[in-house]
Amino acid sequence: MDAEKLKKSMTGRGWDFKHFATGAEAADYLAGELAGKTVGIGGCGTAEAIGLYDRLKAVCPDVAWHWKEEDMDGARARAMTTDAYVCSANAIAETGEIVNIDGMGNRLAGTMFGHKSVYIVAGVNKVCPDLDAAIYRARNVAGPLRARSMGKKTPCAAGELKCWDCRSPERVCRAMTILMYKMMGMEKCELILVDEELGM
């Protein structure tokens, strides 16, 4: 992984870039950045791994995360109207593209529209040399791992770890986005890279 190349690629595409040694440092940074703001969090094993929810709950008036609330649909809807949105990525290309796959679509929508700021926090395991490799990782590593973690009855969860482009009703990879540039109308889009392996 070439962090300097990634930084240059991201800033060239209008994104801000922060680089931390640990997830704890990234959580400290985000708590400082987002204090006093309402925050939505997408389905995010990285946020869980760095303890972000509890950090934000202590300093933010509202943190909407469906993983932490009984009314999951209500939390997803509330997360779409917050000041800021936080999630991770399934893959990040050193050339500056961010790839995400989703089943419900809330995480994809949250990164593209409706927020003043978007923060993508990701471990070094998500970084790939180029866009083709990032798409491959999202489809053949992150998607199958998520399906397996959720106990889905899909070919990728039950067998070889790869995308079978299945027609299973339990399929979790139903849409994919490639963020190529900072979205119009957003005040801030930032990639936060952590020198740890985090999430799937």
Buried (B, 14 or more C-beta within 10 A) or exposed (E): BEBEBBBBBBBEBBBBBBBBEEBBBBBBBBBEBBBEBBBBBBBBBBBBBBEBBEBBBEBBEBBBBBBBBEEBEEBBBBBBEBBBBBBBBBBBBBBBBBBBBBBBEBBBBBBBBBBEBBBBBBBBBBBBEEBEBBBBBBBBBBBBBBBBEEEBEBBBBEEEEBBBEBEBEEBBBEEBBBBBEBBEEBEBBBBBBBBBEBBB
